[in-house]
Amino acid sequence: MIERVVHPYNLQKAVEQVISNKGSAGVDGIKTTQLKMLFPQKKAQLLEAIRQGNYLPQAILGVEIPKGNGKTRLLGVPTTTDRVLQQAVSQVIAPLFEPEFSSNSFGFRPNKNARQAVGQSREYIHQGLNHIVDIDLKNFFDEVDHCLLLNLVYRKVKCQTTMRLIRNWLRVPIRINGKLQKRTKGVPQGSPLSPLLSNILLNELDKEMTRRKLKFVRYADDFSIYCKSQNQAKATAQVIAKFLKTKLQLTINTEKSGIRRPVNFTLLGFGFVPTYQKGSKNQYQLVVAEKAWKKLKERLKSISRKTAPVKLEERIAKIKEVQRGWLNYFRGTSIMGKLRDLDGWLRNRLRYCIWHDWKKPERKRKNLIRLGVDQDHAYAWSRTRKGGWAIAQSPILNTTITLKRLKQRGYQSLTDVYIELNPSLCEPPNT
């Protein structure tokens, strides 16, 4: 198997995948943009070390990223070289496990995605399975038992060299704030192999739920079970919690888990709202959950922060990248009203950035005159004591830095993008 892993075609495919995934550099500081040039230089020495069993991965870099609840999540970022090798291993061993995975597992699998998971969930709800066991695993990626996982991998992967590589990647230390820490359990989030390894472990849960003939949806470590009654849901929750604890050595986060009704249930950023139409019992439409709206606004706020030393064109390019991905994910939902409100807020944020970039009063005066303001008003507004946010919402900027002028700089409103992605919508774009 190791020869298939290090085959030139497989390695080249892995390099291209790692480059396309982008991501930050590991402890060695080598970026993905440098891979194409640097990897071929050390390829021969690297492959020889692997074949001889002498290859040892470098420590992974611990990076904390903010979560929506104010807490942080620790990501483990391997070096780009290790990411290429992990990707190469994943490409070879994934086809061995894929046929055994459940059709109700949607995360990190070919031809499967989050929207399909939400669609399956909605279908179960429409069938009258309105008592939902919503389970959140406590620090799943940090709690995976290495011995248990390696035994599951060994069922399909008999190559000792490949197994040694996987074992080394699991046990490699993590560097946090300059200090190395040992790792005796867990799968580092941020490595190309982690999604496959998590699916291999949680496939045991899928098999148990299938054996019990339960209706479920799983996306990575996020899963829910759909029941007809409250009693059935309670009994199911107890049984699954016991299986997770005793068989997989995983713990449920009791604060985030529980038995939900559809109106109180969110899945992968979507909520469920009853249609209230005659003859449409148990019929629900998808809406964007409040948490997803909050995350979008936080990202747009970060990009449009006036103190960031970024040109307007760069801000707009980043905004377009974020909004297109978000709106494509939530396409088909009724969100035009909220998008219009968000558009107005975002345009004022951009006006605030422009006003802040003008800095000195004399430059503000000249720019206002250039935009069509008479000299007296331009002088008065350039010397105003009002705050920048108040100015951004005032008529002086709304009538000068207009939507038309913003569009000339590359800006595209959220509503315009949404209609572009949903051509069947009859509502006109914002003007």
N, C-alpha and C positions, 0 to 999 in steps of 0.2 A: 504493500500500500504506500509506503513512504516514497517509492519511485514515482507513483502517480502524483503524489503531493508536490514533489520537486521537479516534475516534468516542466520543460520550458514554457509550453502553452498554458499550463495551469498557473504557473508563477506569473506569467505576463498578464493573464486575466486578473489575478489577485492584485497585482500592482495597479492596474487600471481602476479596479474597484475601490481600492484604498484612496487613490488620488481623487476619484469622483466623490467619495464620501467626505473629503476635506478633513476637518477636525484639526485640533491643535497638536503641537509637537509634544513628545514624551520627555523623559529625563535627559536624553542626549541632545535635545534642541533641534533635531532635524525635522523639517516641515514636510508635509505631503508634496508640496510643490518642488522639493528637491529630490524626491524619490526617483524620478525617471532618469536623473543623471547619476545619482550616488549608488542606487541598488545594484546595477550591473557591475560596478567596480568591486563590490565585496561579495558578489553572488557565489563565485567559485569557492572561496574560503568558507563561506557560510554553509553551503551545501555539504562540503567535506566534513565540517564539524557535526552536522546533523547525522550524516551517515555513520560517523565514528561514535556517535552518542556523547559527544563532548560539548554540544551546544547548550549554553545556559542563557535564558532570556534576561534582559536588563530589568531593573526594578520598574514598576509602574508609577506614574505620577498621580498623586491624589489631588483632585480639583473639586472644590465645593461650588455647587451651583444653587441658586435660590429656588425654593419651592413656593407654591402659591400660598401656603399657610404661614409664611414668614420664616420657616425653617430652611435648612439647606440639605442637599443631597450630595453624597460623596461619589464622584466618578473616578474610576481608575483608568488612566490613559496610558496604554503601552507605547513603546517607541514605534515609529513608523515601520521599522524592519520587522518587529514582532507582529505588528498588525498585518503586514503582508503574509507572513508565514501562517498566522492564525486564519486569515482569509483563505489561503491555499488549502489548509487542512479542512476547513468548513466546506469548501467546494467539493472535496472528495468524499467526506463522510456523510454530508447531509442527505444525499440520495439513498443511503442505506437506511436511514431512520424515517424519512419522509413518508413512505407507504404505510407505516404503522400509526402515524399521527391521526388524531380524530378529525373528522370533517367539521366539528364544532370548535376547533382550535384555529384562530385566525391571525395570530400575531407572528410576524417575521417568517412567513412562509410564502413560497411562490404562488402567484395567482390568488392570494388571500389578502384582505385588508380590513381596516377598521370599519369602513362603511358597511361591509358585508356582515361584520359582527353585530353592528347596530340593527341592520335589517333583519337578521335572524332573531335577535331579541324582540323586536317589534312583532314579528310573526308569532312568536310564542305568546306574547301578550294578547294578540288578536284571537288566539285560540282559547282565551279565558284563563290562562295561567298567570293570574294577577298577584300572586304572593311570591315575591322575589327574594331569594336568599342572596344577599349582596355581601361578598366576602373579600376583605382586604388582608393580604398577607403582611405580617409585620417584618419590615426590613428584609424582604425575600432575598435580594441579591447578596446581602451581607450574611445570610444565615444558611446558605446551601452547604450541606455536609459533603465534603470532598470524597470520602470513601464510598458513600452511597452513590454519588454521581459517577465516579470512575467505574464502579461495578456495572452500572447501567450502560455506560459507553462501551465497556469491554465485551458486552454481549454481541456487538456488531463489529467492533474494531479489535482485531486480534494481533495487529502489527505492534510489536513491542516498541519500536522507535517512535511511531506515531503516538502511542499511549504515553511514552516518556515525555514527549513534547507537551501534551495536554496536561499531564500531571505537573510539570514544571511551571506552566503558565498559571495554573490554579494556585500554586504555592509561592510564586514569586513575591517578594516583599513590596510594600507600597511606601512611597516617600511622601510624607505629609509635613509641610513647613520645614523642609530640609532634613527631617529625621526619618530613618527607615523603620518600618514596623512590620513584624512578622504577620503572615496571614495563614491561619489554620482552617478557615472555612470561608465560604462566600465565593461568588463569581463576580469579577470586576465589571461594573457597568462601563461601557465605553470601548470594549474589545469586540472585534468582529465575531468571535466564537461564542460570546456570552448568550446571544439570543437562541442559538441552536442548543447549547447546553441546558438552558432554562426550559426549553421545550421538551428535551429528552427527560428531564426530571419530572416536570409537571404532566407529561404524558401518562405517568403512573396514576395521577389523579384523574385524568380523563378516562382511563380504562376502568377505574373504580366507579366513576359516575355512570359510565356506559353500562357496566355490569349491573348496576342498580336501576337501570332504565330511567335515568333522570334526564330532564331537558335542561341543557346548560349551554352557555356561551363563554369561551375563554379567549382572551387576548393577552398573551404573555402571562404575567402574574395577576391580571385583573379578570376575575371570573364571577359569574352569577348563575343561579339555578332557579328554574321557574316551576312553581307548584300550583295546584288547584286550590288548596286550603291553607289556612294559618297553621293548623296542627301538622299537616304534612311538611310545611316549611320549617317549623320548629324541630321536628324529628330529623329532617334532612340536615339542618344546620349542625345538630349535635353529632350525627354520624360522620359528616365530612370533617368537622373539627377534630374528632378523635382520630380519623384516618391520617390527617395531615400531621398530627402530633406524633403518633406512634410509628407510622410507616415512613413518612418523609422528613420527620423532625423539623417541621415548620410550625410557626405559631400564628394564630389569627390576631389581627389588630381589632380588639373588641370595640374601640371607640369609633372606628370607621365602618365596621361591619354591622349587619342587622337584617331584619326582614322588612322589605319595602313594598309599598304599593306603587304602581306605575307613575303616578303624579309626583311621588317623592323620590323617584329613582333616576339617576343619571348614569350614562355609560359612554365613556370615551368622548366626553364633551357634549353629548346630546341629552336632552330631556324628552319626556313623553307627556303630551297634553291631549285629553279626550276631545273628540270632534263635536260631540253634542248634536249630532244630526239624527233625524228620525230613522229608526231601523239600523242604527250603527252602534249597537252595544259592543263594548270592548274594542272599539276602533280608536286608535290614537295617531296623532301626527307628531312628527319630529320637530323639536325646537332646539335652539342653541342654549345650553345651560349657562346660568349666570357666571359660573366660574370661568367658562371659556371666553365670555365677553370681557371679564375682568383681566384675563391674561392678555387678550388682544390689546386692550387699552394700555396696559402696562408696557407692552412692547413698543407700541406707537409713541407712548410718552417718553420712553428711553431714547428712541431715535430722534425725536423732535425736541430734545432738551436743549435749551438755548446756550448753555455753557459748554456744550461739546464742540470742540474745534473742528467742525465739519462743514464743507461747502453745501449750499442749498441743493445742488444737483445730486450730491452724494446722499443727502438725507432722503430726497425724493426717490432715488433708486432703491434704497433700503426699504422704504415704505412700500413701494410697489412689489418688492419681493415678498414681504411679509403678508400684505393684503391679498395677493394672488393665491398664495398657498393656503391661507386661512379660508378665504371665500370659496376656493375650489373644494376644500374639505367639507364645508357646510352648505354646499350648493343644494338647491331644492327646498330649503327651509324658508319660512316667511319672515324675513328680517329687514325688509326695505325701510321701515319706519325707524328702526334703531340705527341703521346704517346712515340715514340722512342726518340724525343727531350727531353721530360720531364724525361724519364728514365736516360739519360746521365747527366742531371742537378742534379737529385736526388742522383745518385751514387756519384757524386763529393761532394755533401753536406755531405754524409755519410763518405767519405774519409776525409773531412775536420774535422768532429767530431772525427774520430779516431786519426788524427794527433794532434788535440787539446788535446785529452785525454792523449797522450804520454807525454805532457808537457815539461820535461827537455831534453836538447840536448843529454845527455848520454843515456837516455832511448830511444829516437828516433833512435840513432845510433844502439843500440843493437837490436831493433825491425826490423830495415831495414836489418840488417845482417841476422836475423832469417828468413826474407822473401826472402832471396836470393841475396841481394845486396852485392857487394864486399866491403871490409873494407874501401878502400880509398873513394869510392863514398858515402858510408854510413856516413863516418865522415864529408865529405863536405856538404852533404844535411842536416845533423842534425844541422849544424852550419850556415845554409844559412840565409841571411837577407830578403829573399822573404816572403811575407805575406802568411798566411795559405790558403787562397782561391786560390792563384797562385800555391802553392804546390799541392793542391788537384787536380788541372787540369794538372799538369806536368806529364811527363813520369815516374818519380820516384815512384809515387803512383799508376798511371794507370797500371804499369807493375808489381806491387807488391800486392796492394790491388785490385786484379782482380775481375771480375764478378763471377768467379768460387768460389773464397774465400768468397765473400759476400754471395753467395748462401749457402755456408757451415754454415754461421752464421744465416741463416733463411731468407735472403732477396729473394724476388720474384719480378721480373720486372713487370711493368704495362702491357707491351705487352704480357707477358706470362699469366698473370691473365686474360687479355681480350680474348685471344685465348681459354683459358680454359672455359670461360663463353660463348664463341661463337665458338663451335667446327667446325662449317661449314666454317669458314674462312680458306682460303688456304694459307694465308701469313705465312711464318715461324716465329717462335719466335725470339726475339733479342738475339744475342750471343755476 
